[in-house]
Amino acid sequence: MKNYPKLQQTFTLNNGVVLKNKIVMAPMTTWSSNEDQTVSNAEVSYYGARANSAGMVITGSSHVQENGVGFANELGVYADRFIPGLTKLATAIKAGGAKAIIQLNHAGDKALPQFISDKDVVSASPVPAPETAFAPAQTPRALTEYEILQVIKSFGAATKRAIQAGFDGIEIHGAHGFLVQNFLSPHYNQRTDRWGGSLENRLRFAMAVVDEVKQVAAEYADDSFIIGYRITLEEPEADGLRLVDTQSLIEHLIEKQVSYLHLSLGDAVTSHSHNSGNDEPFIQLISKQVAQRVPLIAAGALASFEKMETALADGLDLVAVGQALVANPDLFNHEQLSLTLAASKIDSITVPKTMFAAIKRVGAFTFKLVD
Ligand SMILES: Cc1cc2nc3c(=O)[nH]c(=O)nc-3n(C[C@H](O)[C@H](O)[C@H](O)COP(=O)(O)O)c2cc1C
């Protein structure tokens, strides 16, 4: 085993929580929860095996309302019946020495109607959402004022369940064009009430979710509870989310004292803005803005130790690793990380069979799939 002193150093969050190293397992859905969306044994083994390698493990997205489901066989967290399974999951992650974080999401205009009892897909506004690798093209129904307040409460209720299950924290999924980002987006949010229009209004939903989650954490957990926030920095639409919007979001999140900011990037080291005219890599740009006020994490094609170290040198505090950790659960036992998933070997690396099948079906990742 080679030593990577920078990656293997501990890291202390602003609330004093110490992570055993600077590797974070990026949130990745497993498509492997039981049919009733409770945690499966395969998921417990999969996450448990990777918790040895990472200081913090973030679960794949879990939906905070029944109609917020973004993936088939996705973790549910919208009712108390999920708590026993979630307890097993948090226990397995913590047994590996990692902090256990559950990603909380509402899929908004990318929710999958076939898994929603009344097929009622909702978002900020009835703006058509294009087809993605995971969701059909569809036009959501706009949430009413009352329903918006219910969704915010659902993030709080999910946080309470995460605490009851023994998780060390939650991550608000504010990225990938799901509901929280739908509200922030000048394209997907066409509301004319207090939840839309000006940037201040478009930020209101995200801020209300953060406030609700913080309030629940203050009531049911202690100061060590971690509250992270995942961000997509820009949208491709001509009138979509821009860097100025997300830089303002970042200021607001720092003011709210979230525990970390987590950028979701195509390539953590090289990705840069496509429409602001500034082509400085995002992690350098954002780390200058953040100026150590809050820990900064990014994910994206970090599949070698050298590149992870470069990302740290370029401004990240922690590196989030996705596919490389799926394929190499015992990360530090490898000199070279591989992105090969072999059908004949998935049992030995505890990749659930349904996850492998979904990865094959979706075909949108950088894994190399072999028989
Ligand atoms: C199989 C798979 C599932 C994913 N599911 C989620 C998810 O549930 N939530 C999320 O925020 N990102 C999700 N992502 C994105 C990852 O968190 C990460 O940002 C992306 O894979 C880039 O990192 P990588 O190149 O190290 O894999 C997923 C990625 C993969 C490969």
The ligand as a Gaussian input file, in Angstrom:
#p B3LYP/6-31G(d) Opt

LIG

0 1
 C      -24.001000       5.204000     -10.547000
 C      -24.074000       6.658000     -10.198000
 C      -25.138000       7.136000      -9.433000
 C      -25.196000       8.482000      -9.065000
 N      -26.207000       8.916000      -8.241000
 C      -26.147000      10.179000      -7.716000
 C      -27.032000      10.578000      -6.679000
 O      -27.859000       9.811000      -6.188000
 N      -26.915000      11.840000      -6.204000
 C      -25.975000      12.722000      -6.677000
 O      -25.909000      13.859000      -6.215000
 N      -25.104000      12.345000      -7.636000
 C      -25.145000      11.107000      -8.147000
 N      -24.188000      10.695000      -9.045000
 C      -23.074000      11.616000      -9.411000
 C      -21.852000      11.357000      -8.509000
 O      -22.096000      11.758000      -7.194000
 C      -20.594000      12.088000      -9.028000
 O      -20.804000      13.468000      -8.981000
 C      -20.213000      11.686000     -10.444000
 O      -20.260000      10.286000     -10.603000
 C      -18.806000      12.182000     -10.806000
 O      -17.829000      11.607000      -9.988000
 P      -16.939000      10.347000     -10.487000
 O      -16.355000      10.738000     -11.814000
 O      -15.907000      10.199000      -9.401000
 O      -17.829000       9.170000     -10.604000
 C      -24.166000       9.377000      -9.476000
 C      -23.124000       8.880000     -10.263000
 C      -23.053000       7.541000     -10.608000
 C      -21.879000       7.045000     -11.399000

